[in-house]
Amino acid sequence: MGLRGESVQLVNCGTEPYALEGYPEVLLLDEAGGPLEATVAHGAAGITTGAPNVDAPPQRVVVAPGRAAYVPMVWRNLVTDSGAVATEGRVMEVVPRPGAPRLRLRLTRPVDLGTTGRLGIGPWQEVSR
């Protein structure tokens, strides 16, 4: 069925609390760093059901120094058109909140969207102790 799930974690390495609210800005890039034709949507609609973390309502999360927050993600590696090139993200750019620097993450495993071109993300959530 090709269902995949992963998360991106932000660790506060500073000395002050770091406030996050809602969803980060996420962009998928190919191996060469070029942008992919992919839709990043809030929630799991159209990808799967029963993904409570991805479909959770957004809330304000304040990350204390040394603590972390994460964004859950879900997608399907599904090929619906054998003539189309499958989408595979190898790099992800994340802007945690408006005005924050864009962070570039080289992924250890690809975000292999197949030909669906759709990635569902949830809102920022606290990492449980």
N, CA, C and O atoms as a GROMACS GRO file, in nm:
protein
  516
    1MET      N    1   0.081  -0.119   0.000
    1MET     CA    2   0.000   0.000   0.000
    1MET      C    3   0.085   0.125   0.000
    1MET      O    4   0.036   0.234  -0.030
    2GLY      N    5   0.214   0.112   0.034
    2GLY     CA    6   0.306   0.223   0.020
    2GLY      C    7   0.293   0.335   0.121
    2GLY      O    8   0.350   0.442   0.099
    3LEU      N    9   0.222   0.314   0.230
    3LEU     CA   10   0.206   0.421   0.329
    3LEU      C   11   0.334   0.441   0.406
    3LEU      O   12   0.396   0.346   0.454
    4ARG      N   13   0.375   0.567   0.417
    4ARG     CA   14   0.498   0.602   0.489
    4ARG      C   15   0.467   0.707   0.594
    4ARG      O   16   0.374   0.786   0.579
    5GLY      N   17   0.545   0.707   0.701
    5GLY     CA   18   0.533   0.808   0.806
    5GLY      C   19   0.670   0.841   0.860
    5GLY      O   20   0.756   0.754   0.870
    6GLU      N   21   0.690   0.965   0.894
    6GLU     CA   22   0.818   1.012   0.947
    6GLU      C   23   0.792   1.141   1.023
    6GLU      O   24   0.679   1.190   1.024
    7SER      N   25   0.892   1.195   1.085
    7SER     CA   26   0.878   1.325   1.151
    7SER      C   27   1.008   1.403   1.140
    7SER      O   28   1.115   1.347   1.115
    8VAL      N   29   0.996   1.532   1.157
    8VAL     CA   30   1.111   1.622   1.163
    8VAL      C   31   1.110   1.683   1.302
    8VAL      O   32   1.006   1.729   1.350
    9GLN      N   33   1.225   1.683   1.366
    9GLN     CA   34   1.234   1.731   1.503
    9GLN      C   35   1.318   1.858   1.509
    9GLN      O   36   1.419   1.870   1.440
   10LEU      N   37   1.274   1.952   1.592
   10LEU     CA   38   1.348   2.076   1.616
   10LEU      C   39   1.389   2.075   1.763
   10LEU      O   40   1.305   2.061   1.852
   11VAL      N   41   1.518   2.088   1.789
   11VAL     CA   42   1.571   2.092   1.925
   11VAL      C   43   1.613   2.236   1.955
   11VAL      O   44   1.685   2.297   1.876
   12ASN      N   45   1.568   2.288   2.067
   12ASN     CA   46   1.605   2.424   2.109
   12ASN      C   47   1.743   2.418   2.174
   12ASN      O   48   1.756   2.376   2.289
   13CYS      N   49   1.844   2.461   2.101
   13CYS     CA   50   1.982   2.463   2.152
   13CYS      C   51   2.017   2.598   2.215
   13CYS      O   52   2.130   2.619   2.257
   14GLY      N   53   1.920   2.688   2.220
   14GLY     CA   54   1.943   2.821   2.275
   14GLY      C   55   1.924   2.826   2.425
   14GLY      O   56   1.913   2.722   2.492
   15THR      N   57   1.919   2.948   2.477
   15THR     CA   58   1.903   2.967   2.622
   15THR      C   59   1.766   3.024   2.657
   15THR      O   60   1.733   3.039   2.774
   16GLU      N   61   1.686   3.056   2.555
   16GLU     CA   62   1.552   3.112   2.576
   16GLU      C   63   1.446   3.018   2.517
   16GLU      O   64   1.476   2.943   2.424
   17PRO      N   65   1.324   3.021   2.570
   17PRO     CA   66   1.216   2.942   2.509
   17PRO      C   67   1.194   2.983   2.363
   17PRO      O   68   1.214   3.098   2.326
   18TYR      N   69   1.153   2.886   2.280
   18TYR     CA   70   1.131   2.908   2.137
   18TYR      C   71   0.986   2.872   2.106
   18TYR      O   72   0.948   2.756   2.118
   19ALA      N   73   0.906   2.970   2.068
   19ALA     CA   74   0.763   2.948   2.044
   19ALA      C   75   0.737   2.908   1.899
   19ALA      O   76   0.790   2.968   1.805
   20LEU      N   77   0.654   2.807   1.883
   20LEU     CA   78   0.610   2.759   1.752
   20LEU      C   79   0.458   2.756   1.752
   20LEU      O   80   0.396   2.733   1.855
   21GLU      N   81   0.400   2.779   1.636
   21GLU     CA   82   0.254   2.774   1.629
   21GLU      C   83   0.213   2.726   1.491
   21GLU      O   84   0.262   2.775   1.389
   22GLY      N   85   0.122   2.632   1.489
   22GLY     CA   86   0.071   2.584   1.361
   22GLY      C   87   0.167   2.493   1.291
   22GLY      O   88   0.219   2.398   1.349
   23TYR      N   89   0.191   2.523   1.163
   23TYR     CA   90   0.269   2.437   1.075
   23TYR      C   91   0.393   2.508   1.025
   23TYR      O   92   0.392   2.629   1.005
   24PRO      N   93   0.502   2.433   1.005
   24PRO     CA   94   0.618   2.495   0.942
   24PRO      C   95   0.595   2.504   0.792
   24PRO      O   96   0.503   2.443   0.738
   25GLU      N   97   0.678   2.580   0.725
   25GLU     CA   98   0.682   2.580   0.578
   25GLU      C   99   0.778   2.469   0.538
   25GLU      O  100   0.891   2.464   0.587
   26VAL      N  101   0.734   2.379   0.450
   26VAL     CA  102   0.816   2.264   0.410
   26VAL      C  103   0.826   2.261   0.258
   26VAL      O  104   0.726   2.280   0.188
   27LEU      N  105   0.947   2.238   0.208
   27LEU     CA  106   0.972   2.225   0.065
   27LEU      C  107   1.060   2.104   0.044
   27LEU      O  108   1.162   2.087   0.112
   28LEU      N  109   1.022   2.018  -0.052
   28LEU     CA  110   1.103   1.902  -0.087
   28LEU      C  111   1.190   1.934  -0.208
   28LEU      O  112   1.146   2.000  -0.302
   29LEU      N  113   1.315   1.886  -0.203
   29LEU     CA  114   1.411   1.907  -0.311
   29LEU      C  115   1.466   1.773  -0.358
   29LEU      O  116   1.467   1.676  -0.283
   30ASP      N  117   1.512   1.769  -0.483
   30ASP     CA  118   1.573   1.648  -0.534
   30ASP      C  119   1.719   1.640  -0.490
   30ASP      O  120   1.766   1.726  -0.415
   31GLU      N  121   1.791   1.537  -0.535
   31GLU     CA  122   1.930   1.514  -0.496
   31GLU      C  123   2.020   1.633  -0.529
   31GLU      O  124   2.114   1.662  -0.455
   32ALA      N  125   1.991   1.702  -0.640
   32ALA     CA  126   2.073   1.817  -0.682
   32ALA      C  127   2.030   1.947  -0.615
   32ALA      O  128   2.092   2.051  -0.638
   33GLY      N  129   1.926   1.942  -0.531
   33GLY     CA  130   1.881   2.063  -0.462
   33GLY      C  131   1.774   2.141  -0.536
   33GLY      O  132   1.740   2.252  -0.496
   34GLY      N  133   1.721   2.083  -0.644
   34GLY     CA  134   1.614   2.150  -0.719
   34GLY      C  135   1.478   2.118  -0.657
   34GLY      O  136   1.458   2.009  -0.604
   35PRO      N  137   1.384   2.213  -0.663
   35PRO     CA  138   1.252   2.190  -0.604
   35PRO      C  139   1.174   2.082  -0.681
   35PRO      O  140   1.183   2.073  -0.804
   36LEU      N  141   1.099   2.002  -0.608
   36LEU     CA  142   1.015   1.898  -0.667
   36LEU      C  143   0.874   1.950  -0.685
   36LEU      O  144   0.828   2.038  -0.613
   37GLU      N  145   0.805   1.893  -0.782
   37GLU     CA  146   0.664   1.923  -0.799
   37GLU      C  147   0.588   1.836  -0.700
   37GLU      O  148   0.554   1.722  -0.729
   38ALA      N  149   0.564   1.892  -0.583
   38ALA     CA  150   0.496   1.819  -0.476
   38ALA      C  151   0.405   1.916  -0.402
   38ALA      O  152   0.435   2.035  -0.389
   39THR      N  153   0.294   1.864  -0.355
   39THR     CA  154   0.201   1.942  -0.275
   39THR      C  155   0.222   1.905  -0.129
   39THR      O  156   0.214   1.788  -0.093
   40VAL      N  157   0.250   2.003  -0.047
   40VAL     CA  158   0.261   1.983   0.098
   40VAL      C  159   0.133   2.037   0.158
   40VAL      O  160   0.106   2.157   0.153
   41ALA      N  161   0.053   1.947   0.216
   41ALA     CA  162  -0.079   1.984   0.270
   41ALA      C  163  -0.082   1.964   0.420
   41ALA      O  164  -0.009   1.881   0.475
   42HIS      N  165  -0.168   2.040   0.487
   42HIS     CA  166  -0.188   2.024   0.631
   42HIS      C  167  -0.287   1.910   0.653
   42HIS      O  168  -0.401   1.917   0.608
   43GLY      N  169  -0.243   1.805   0.722
   43GLY     CA  170  -0.329   1.691   0.750
   43GLY      C  171  -0.307   1.577   0.653
   43GLY      O  172  -0.231   1.588   0.558
   44ALA      N  173  -0.377   1.466   0.680
   44ALA     CA  174  -0.359   1.342   0.606
   44ALA      C  175  -0.468   1.317   0.502
   44ALA      O  176  -0.468   1.211   0.439
   45ALA      N  177  -0.560   1.410   0.484
   45ALA     CA  178  -0.672   1.390   0.390
   45ALA      C  179  -0.618   1.357   0.251
   45ALA      O  180  -0.526   1.422   0.202
   46GLY      N  181  -0.677   1.257   0.189
   46GLY     CA  182  -0.635   1.216   0.056
   46GLY      C  183  -0.516   1.123   0.055
   46GLY      O  184  -0.477   1.073  -0.050
   47ILE      N  185  -0.456   1.100   0.172
   47ILE     CA  186  -0.341   1.010   0.183
   47ILE      C  187  -0.379   0.887   0.264
   47ILE      O  188  -0.357   0.774   0.222
   48THR      N  189  -0.437   0.910   0.382
   48THR     CA  190  -0.477   0.801   0.470
   48THR      C  191  -0.578   0.853   0.571
   48THR      O  192  -0.603   0.973   0.580
   49THR      N  193  -0.635   0.761   0.648
   49THR     CA  194  -0.721   0.797   0.761
   49THR      C  195  -0.657   0.740   0.887
   49THR      O  196  -0.569   0.654   0.879
   50GLY      N  197  -0.699   0.788   0.998
   50GLY     CA  198  -0.647   0.736   1.124
   50GLY      C  199  -0.505   0.778   1.154
   50GLY      O  200  -0.427   0.699   1.208
   51ALA      N  201  -0.469   0.899   1.120
   51ALA     CA  202  -0.337   0.954   1.152
   51ALA      C  203  -0.356   1.070   1.249
   51ALA      O  204  -0.344   1.186   1.210
   52PRO      N  205  -0.386   1.039   1.376
   52PRO     CA  206  -0.424   1.145   1.470
   52PRO      C  207  -0.320   1.254   1.490
   52PRO      O  208  -0.357   1.370   1.507
   53ASN      N  209  -0.192   1.221   1.488
   53ASN     CA  210  -0.090   1.325   1.506
   53ASN      C  211  -0.086   1.420   1.386
   53ASN      O  212  -0.067   1.540   1.402
   54VAL      N  213  -0.104   1.366   1.267
   54VAL     CA  214  -0.100   1.448   1.147
   54VAL      C  215  -0.226   1.533   1.136
   54VAL      O  216  -0.221   1.646   1.087
   55ASP      N  217  -0.338   1.480   1.184
   55ASP     CA  218  -0.465   1.552   1.177
   55ASP      C  219  -0.499   1.630   1.304
   55ASP      O  220  -0.610   1.682   1.317
   56ALA      N  221  -0.405   1.639   1.398
   56ALA     CA  222  -0.428   1.712   1.523
   56ALA      C  223  -0.449   1.861   1.494
   56ALA      O  224  -0.394   1.914   1.398
   57PRO      N  225  -0.530   1.927   1.577
   57PRO     CA  226  -0.547   2.072   1.558
   57PRO      C  227  -0.419   2.146   1.595
   57PRO      O  228  -0.349   2.106   1.689
   58PRO      N  229  -0.387   2.254   1.524
   58PRO     CA  230  -0.267   2.331   1.558
   58PRO      C  231  -0.281   2.395   1.695
   58PRO      O  232  -0.389   2.436   1.737
   59GLN      N  233  -0.170   2.404   1.764
   59GLN     CA  234  -0.166   2.469   1.895
   59GLN      C  235  -0.030   2.534   1.914
   59GLN      O  236   0.067   2.499   1.846
   60ARG      N  237  -0.024   2.625   2.005
   60ARG     CA  238   0.104   2.691   2.036
   60ARG      C  239   0.189   2.594   2.118
   60ARG      O  240   0.142   2.534   2.214
   61VAL      N  241   0.315   2.581   2.077
   61VAL     CA  242   0.410   2.495   2.147
   61VAL      C  243   0.530   2.581   2.183
   61VAL      O  244   0.591   2.643   2.095
   62VAL      N  245   0.564   2.586   2.310
   62VAL     CA  246   0.681   2.660   2.353
   62VAL      C  247   0.787   2.559   2.393
   62VAL      O  248   0.768   2.480   2.486
   63VAL      N  249   0.898   2.562   2.321
   63VAL     CA  250   1.006   2.464   2.340
   63VAL      C  251   1.110   2.525   2.434
   63VAL      O  252   1.176   2.623   2.400
   64ALA      N  253   1.123   2.466   2.550
   64ALA     CA  254   1.222   2.512   2.648
   64ALA      C  255   1.363   2.476   2.600
   64ALA      O  256   1.379   2.383   2.521
   65PRO      N  257   1.464   2.549   2.647
   65PRO     CA  258   1.602   2.514   2.611
   65PRO      C  259   1.630   2.366   2.643
   65PRO      O  260   1.596   2.317   2.750
   66GLY      N  261   1.692   2.297   2.547
   66GLY     CA  262   1.724   2.156   2.564
   66GLY      C  263   1.609   2.061   2.530
   66GLY      O  264   1.628   1.940   2.528
   67ARG      N  265   1.491   2.114   2.505
   67ARG     CA  266   1.374   2.031   2.473
   67ARG      C  267   1.351   2.035   2.322
   67ARG      O  268   1.421   2.105   2.249
   68ALA      N  269   1.250   1.958   2.276
   68ALA     CA  270   1.226   1.946   2.132
   68ALA      C  271   1.077   1.945   2.099
   68ALA      O  272   0.993   1.918   2.184
   69ALA      N  273   1.049   1.975   1.973
   69ALA     CA  274   0.915   1.964   1.916
   69ALA      C  275   0.931   1.891   1.782
   69ALA      O  276   1.040   1.887   1.725
   70TYR      N  277   0.821   1.835   1.733
   70TYR     CA  278   0.830   1.763   1.606
   70TYR      C  279   0.708   1.790   1.519
   70TYR      O  280   0.603   1.833   1.567
   71VAL      N  281   0.725   1.764   1.390
   71VAL     CA  282   0.618   1.773   1.291
   71VAL      C  283   0.602   1.633   1.231
   71VAL      O  284   0.695   1.582   1.169
   72PRO      N  285   0.484   1.571   1.249
   72PRO     CA  286   0.462   1.440   1.188
   72PRO      C  287   0.430   1.456   1.039
   72PRO      O  288   0.371   1.556   0.998
   73MET      N  289   0.470   1.357   0.960
   73MET     CA  290   0.446   1.361   0.815
   73MET      C  291   0.396   1.224   0.770
   73MET      O  292   0.430   1.121   0.828
   74VAL      N  293   0.315   1.224   0.664
   74VAL     CA  294   0.265   1.100   0.607
   74VAL      C  295   0.254   1.117   0.455
   74VAL      O  296   0.222   1.225   0.405
   75TRP      N  297   0.282   1.007   0.382
   75TRP     CA  298   0.270   1.008   0.236
   75TRP      C  299   0.258   0.864   0.188
   75TRP      O  300   0.274   0.770   0.265
   76ARG      N  301   0.230   0.849   0.061
   76ARG     CA  302   0.224   0.717  -0.002
   76ARG      C  303   0.323   0.710  -0.117
   76ARG      O  304   0.332   0.801  -0.199
   77ASN      N  305   0.397   0.599  -0.121
   77ASN     CA  306   0.480   0.570  -0.237
   77ASN      C  307   0.391   0.490  -0.331
   77ASN      O  308   0.393   0.367  -0.331
   78LEU      N  309   0.314   0.561  -0.410
   78LEU     CA  310   0.215   0.501  -0.498
   78LEU      C  311   0.238   0.552  -0.640
   78LEU      O  312   0.243   0.673  -0.663
   79VAL      N  313   0.251   0.459  -0.733
   79VAL     CA  314   0.268   0.496  -0.873
   79VAL      C  315   0.136   0.469  -0.944
   79VAL      O  316   0.093   0.355  -0.957
   80THR      N  317   0.073   0.577  -0.990
   80THR     CA  318  -0.057   0.566  -1.057
   80THR      C  319  -0.046   0.583  -1.207
   80THR      O  320  -0.142   0.559  -1.280
   81ASP      N  321   0.073   0.625  -1.255
   81ASP     CA  322   0.094   0.646  -1.397
   81ASP      C  323   0.232   0.590  -1.432
   81ASP      O  324   0.334   0.650  -1.396
   82SER      N  325   0.235   0.477  -1.500
   82SER     CA  326   0.362   0.411  -1.530
   82SER      C  327   0.451   0.493  -1.624
   82SER      O  328   0.572   0.467  -1.632
   83GLY      N  329   0.396   0.589  -1.694
   83GLY     CA  330   0.474   0.674  -1.783
   83GLY      C  331   0.533   0.796  -1.716
   83GLY      O  332   0.614   0.866  -1.775
   84ALA      N  333   0.493   0.822  -1.592
   84ALA     CA  334   0.541   0.941  -1.520
   84ALA      C  335   0.662   0.906  -1.435
   84ALA      O  336   0.679   0.791  -1.393
   85VAL      N  337   0.745   1.004  -1.410
   85VAL     CA  338   0.862   0.986  -1.324
   85VAL      C  339   0.818   0.998  -1.179
   85VAL      O  340   0.747   1.092  -1.142
   86ALA      N  341   0.858   0.903  -1.096
   86ALA     CA  342   0.824   0.906  -0.953
   86ALA      C  343   0.901   1.018  -0.884
   86ALA      O  344   1.017   1.044  -0.916
   87THR      N  345   0.836   1.082  -0.789
   87THR     CA  346   0.895   1.192  -0.713
   87THR      C  347   0.968   1.137  -0.592
   87THR      O  348   0.912   1.057  -0.516
   88GLU      N  349   1.092   1.180  -0.572
   88GLU     CA  350   1.171   1.134  -0.458
   88GLU      C  351   1.248   1.251  -0.400
   88GLU      O  352   1.345   1.299  -0.459
   89GLY      N  353   1.205   1.297  -0.282
   89GLY     CA  354   1.274   1.406  -0.213
   89GLY      C  355   1.394   1.354  -0.136
   89GLY      O  356   1.381   1.260  -0.057
   90ARG      N  357   1.509   1.414  -0.158
   90ARG     CA  358   1.631   1.375  -0.086
   90ARG      C  359   1.677   1.484   0.012
   90ARG      O  360   1.760   1.460   0.099
   91VAL      N  361   1.620   1.604  -0.005
   91VAL     CA  362   1.654   1.718   0.080
   91VAL      C  363   1.522   1.785   0.116
   91VAL      O  364   1.430   1.792   0.035
   92MET      N  365   1.514   1.834   0.240
   92MET     CA  366   1.394   1.905   0.284
   92MET      C  367   1.436   2.040   0.340
   92MET      O  368   1.531   2.050   0.417
   93GLU      N  369   1.365   2.144   0.298
   93GLU     CA  370   1.385   2.276   0.358
   93GLU      C  371   1.267   2.304   0.449
   93GLU      O  372   1.152   2.282   0.411
   94VAL      N  373   1.297   2.352   0.569
   94VAL     CA  374   1.194   2.378   0.670
   94VAL      C  375   1.214   2.518   0.727
   94VAL      O  376   1.324   2.555   0.768
   95VAL      N  377   1.105   2.595   0.729
   95VAL     CA  378   1.104   2.724   0.799
   95VAL      C  379   1.014   2.700   0.920
   95VAL      O  380   0.892   2.689   0.904
   96PRO      N  381   1.071   2.692   1.041
   96PRO     CA  382   0.992   2.655   1.160
   96PRO      C  383   0.878   2.750   1.194
   96PRO      O  384   0.771   2.706   1.238
   97ARG      N  385   0.901   2.880   1.172
   97ARG     CA  386   0.798   2.980   1.200
   97ARG      C  387   0.827   3.102   1.112
   97ARG      O  388   0.940   3.118   1.066
   98PRO      N  389   0.728   3.185   1.088
   98PRO     CA  390   0.750   3.303   1.004
   98PRO      C  391   0.868   3.387   1.054
   98PRO      O  392   0.879   3.415   1.174
   99GLY      N  393   0.955   3.426   0.962
   99GLY     CA  394   1.070   3.508   0.996
   99GLY      C  395   1.193   3.430   1.038
   99GLY      O  396   1.301   3.487   1.050
  100ALA      N  397   1.179   3.299   1.061
  100ALA     CA  398   1.294   3.216   1.102
  100ALA      C  399   1.376   3.180   0.980
  100ALA      O  400   1.325   3.180   0.868
  101PRO      N  401   1.503   3.149   1.000
  101PRO     CA  402   1.586   3.107   0.886
  101PRO      C  403   1.535   2.975   0.827
  101PRO      O  404   1.478   2.891   0.897
  102ARG      N  405   1.557   2.959   0.697
  102ARG     CA  406   1.525   2.835   0.628
  102ARG      C  407   1.634   2.733   0.661
  102ARG      O  408   1.752   2.760   0.642
  103LEU      N  409   1.594   2.617   0.709
  103LEU     CA  410   1.688   2.511   0.746
  103LEU      C  411   1.688   2.404   0.638
  103LEU      O  412   1.581   2.361   0.594
  104ARG      N  413   1.804   2.361   0.594
  104ARG     CA  414   1.815   2.260   0.489
  104ARG      C  415   1.861   2.129   0.553
  104ARG      O  416   1.967   2.122   0.616
  105LEU      N  417   1.780   2.025   0.535
  105LEU     CA  418   1.808   1.894   0.594
  105LEU      C  419   1.833   1.792   0.484
  105LEU      O  420   1.746   1.771   0.400
  106ARG      N  421   1.949   1.729   0.483
  106ARG     CA  422   1.975   1.618   0.391
  106ARG      C  423   1.916   1.494   0.457
  106ARG      O  424   1.953   1.460   0.569
  107LEU      N  425   1.824   1.427   0.389
  107LEU     CA  426   1.750   1.316   0.446
  107LEU      C  427   1.830   1.186   0.439
  107LEU      O  428   1.898   1.161   0.340
  108THR      N  429   1.820   1.104   0.544
  108THR     CA  430   1.887   0.973   0.544
  108THR      C  431   1.806   0.871   0.466
  108THR      O  432   1.860   0.772   0.416
  109ARG      N  433   1.675   0.894   0.454
  109ARG     CA  434   1.585   0.811   0.373
  109ARG      C  435   1.502   0.906   0.288
  109ARG      O  436   1.461   1.011   0.336
  110PRO      N  437   1.476   0.869   0.162
  110PRO     CA  438   1.401   0.962   0.077
  110PRO      C  439   1.254   0.971   0.114
  110PRO      O  440   1.196   0.878   0.172
  111VAL      N  441   1.194   1.083   0.081
  111VAL     CA  442   1.049   1.098   0.085
  111VAL      C  443   1.005   1.058  -0.056
  111VAL      O  444   1.005   1.140  -0.149
  112ASP      N  445   0.968   0.931  -0.071
  112ASP     CA  446   0.939   0.872  -0.201
  112ASP      C  447   0.789   0.878  -0.229
  112ASP      O  448   0.714   0.786  -0.195
  113LEU      N  449   0.747   0.986  -0.291
  113LEU     CA  450   0.605   1.014  -0.312
  113LEU      C  451   0.544   0.938  -0.430
  113LEU      O  452   0.425   0.952  -0.456
  114GLY      N  453   0.623   0.858  -0.501
  114GLY     CA  454   0.570   0.792  -0.619
  114GLY      C  455   0.526   0.896  -0.720
  114GLY      O  456   0.598   0.993  -0.744
  115THR      N  457   0.407   0.877  -0.778
  115THR     CA  458   0.354   0.978  -0.871
  115THR      C  459   0.241   1.059  -0.808
  115THR      O  460   0.176   1.139  -0.875
  116THR      N  461   0.216   1.038  -0.678
  116THR     CA  462   0.109   1.112  -0.611
  116THR      C  463   0.147   1.258  -0.589
  116THR      O  464   0.062   1.346  -0.596
  117GLY      N  465   0.277   1.284  -0.562
  117GLY     CA  466   0.323   1.421  -0.542
  117GLY      C  467   0.262   1.488  -0.421
  117GLY      O  468   0.250   1.610  -0.418
  118ARG      N  469   0.221   1.410  -0.320
  118ARG     CA  470   0.149   1.468  -0.206
  118ARG      C  471   0.213   1.425  -0.073
  118ARG      O  472   0.233   1.306  -0.048
  119LEU      N  473   0.244   1.524   0.011
  119LEU     CA  474   0.298   1.503   0.144
  119LEU      C  475   0.205   1.571   0.244
  119LEU      O  476   0.177   1.690   0.230
  120GLY      N  477   0.158   1.498   0.343
  120GLY     CA  478   0.074   1.555   0.447
  120GLY      C  479   0.156   1.579   0.573
  120GLY      O  480   0.229   1.491   0.619
  121ILE      N  481   0.145   1.700   0.629
  121ILE     CA  482   0.218   1.731   0.752
  121ILE      C  483   0.119   1.771   0.861
  121ILE      O  484   0.012   1.826   0.834
  122GLY      N  485   0.156   1.740   0.984
  122GLY     CA  486   0.078   1.782   1.099
  122GLY      C  487   0.137   1.908   1.159
  122GLY      O  488   0.241   1.956   1.113
  123PRO      N  489   0.073   1.962   1.260
  123PRO     CA  490   0.125   2.082   1.327
  123PRO      C  491   0.238   2.046   1.423
  123PRO      O  492   0.259   1.929   1.457
  124TRP      N  493   0.312   2.148   1.465
  124TRP     CA  494   0.416   2.128   1.566
  124TRP      C  495   0.355   2.064   1.690
  124TRP      O  496   0.245   2.101   1.731
  125GLN      N  497   0.427   1.970   1.748
  125GLN     CA  498   0.384   1.903   1.870
  125GLN      C  499   0.503   1.885   1.962
  125GLN      O  500   0.617   1.870   1.917
  126GLU      N  501   0.476   1.888   2.092
  126GLU     CA  502   0.582   1.869   2.190
  126GLU      C  503   0.630   1.726   2.189
  126GLU      O  504   0.550   1.633   2.173
  127VAL      N  505   0.759   1.706   2.207
  127VAL     CA  506   0.813   1.572   2.227
  127VAL      C  507   0.793   1.539   2.374
  127VAL      O  508   0.835   1.615   2.462
  128SER      N  509   0.730   1.425   2.402
  128SER     CA  510   0.705   1.384   2.540
  128SER      C  511   0.835   1.350   2.609
  128SER      O  512   0.929   1.301   2.546
  129ARG      N  513   0.840   1.378   2.734
  129ARG     CA  514   0.962   1.347   2.812
  129ARG      C  515   0.979   1.201   2.831
  129ARG      O  516   1.075   1.158   2.894
   0.00000   0.00000   0.00000
